[in-house]
Amino acid sequence: MKRKAGLGTSLKLYYFYSNKTTEMNKEARVQFVIDTLKELYPTIPVPLDHKDPYTLLIAVLLSAQCTDVRVNQITPLLFAKADNPYDMVKMSVEEIKEIIRPCGLSPMKSKGIYGLSEILIEKHNGEVPQSFEALEALPAVGHKTASVVMSQAFGVPAFPVDTHIHRLMYRWNLSNGKNVAQTEKDAKRLFPRDLWNDLHLQIIWYGREYSPARGWSLEKDIITKTIGKKSIIEEMEKASVISKNKAQK
């Protein structure tokens, strides 16, 4: 993954605001997130390997409760047999299930893959439709999957919210963490529409590398350290002190 060297602008902003008695307002916090992510991820790889809208749709469907790494190991095996809806319906649901079993939820996912492939042939001339409504009408395709396909395959502004985005929007005090639907609304309200497609991927990569759910170091997580919820920062600082004290004993 290509990145710029260092975090020049973001570090300057961090030191500026860390020495101020007043906190950033929400507009400044949003801009800090945008600037930092742009510096870290000037070019943004798409996590799931695919070659067209159909293979992306299948990959996203398989990624439910499965890691992208695992999905990228399994899709070449599936796509070697069927990388389009016409070939997919030539397979049985059981054959699909056996191939995708390592991704989990294989009974549901295999039926979904077969069913949506049938509908694409019957209603859409074998093509993946370019609308949220038509995508969400397909078997096993929810709003998040439709959003990923619309943004990554067709370039339509969307803000798919996964666990990383949901977690970080809460840590950064940009959403209340109530549910993913609310997080999506808040993200779309706060961030410029023309940045949605980049930002949702940048936040995912940042969450994986700097602000995971566990094994998390506040020192490395410059965004949370700069703009995060006060209660979360205090909790992490307390945990860091306890950890250092244990290490010294």
LINHUDA-V214968 format. One record per backbone hydrogen bond with DSSP energy under -0.5 kcal/mol. CO is the residue of the C=O (numbers start at 0). NH is the residue of the N-H. If there is no record, write none. Layout:
BEGIN
[[CO & NH] [CO & NH]]
END
This chain:
BEGIN
[[1 & 42] [6 & 10] [7 & 11] [8 & 12] [9 & 13] [10 & 14] [11 & 15] [12 & 16] [13 & 17] [14 & 18] [15 & 18] [16 & 19] [24 & 28] [25 & 29] [26 & 30] [27 & 31] [28 & 32] [29 & 33] [30 & 34] [31 & 35] [32 & 36] [33 & 37] [34 & 38] [35 & 39] [36 & 40] [38 & 3] [42 & 44] [44 & 46] [46 & 48] [51 & 55] [52 & 56] [53 & 57] [54 & 58] [55 & 59] [56 & 60] [57 & 61] [58 & 62] [60 & 63] [62 & 65] [66 & 70] [67 & 71] [68 & 72] [69 & 72] [69 & 73] [70 & 74] [73 & 76] [73 & 77] [74 & 78] [75 & 79] [76 & 80] [77 & 80] [77 & 81] [83 & 87] [84 & 88] [86 & 89] [86 & 90] [87 & 90] [91 & 95] [92 & 96] [93 & 97] [94 & 98] [95 & 99] [96 & 100] [99 & 102] [100 & 103] [104 & 108] [105 & 109] [106 & 110] [107 & 111] [108 & 112] [109 & 113] [110 & 114] [111 & 115] [112 & 116] [113 & 117] [114 & 118] [115 & 119] [116 & 120] [117 & 121] [118 & 122] [118 & 123] [119 & 123] [119 & 125] [119 & 126] [120 & 124] [123 & 126] [130 & 134] [131 & 135] [132 & 136] [134 & 137] [137 & 140] [139 & 141] [141 & 145] [142 & 146] [143 & 147] [144 & 148] [145 & 149] [146 & 150] [147 & 151] [148 & 152] [148 & 153] [149 & 155] [150 & 154] [159 & 161] [161 & 165] [162 & 166] [163 & 167] [164 & 168] [165 & 169] [166 & 170] [167 & 171] [168 & 173] [168 & 174] [169 & 172] [170 & 228] [178 & 182] [179 & 183] [180 & 184] [181 & 185] [182 & 186] [183 & 187] [184 & 188] [185 & 189] [186 & 190] [191 & 194] [191 & 195] [192 & 195] [194 & 198] [195 & 199] [196 & 200] [197 & 201] [198 & 202] [199 & 203] [200 & 204] [201 & 205] [202 & 206] [203 & 207] [204 & 208] [205 & 209] [205 & 210] [215 & 217] [216 & 219] [216 & 220] [219 & 221] [220 & 224] [221 & 225] [222 & 226] [223 & 227] [228 & 232] [229 & 233] [230 & 234] [231 & 235] [232 & 236] [233 & 237] [234 & 238] [235 & 239] [236 & 240] [237 & 241] [238 & 242] [239 & 243] [240 & 244] [241 & 245] [242 & 246] [243 & 247] [244 & 248]]
END
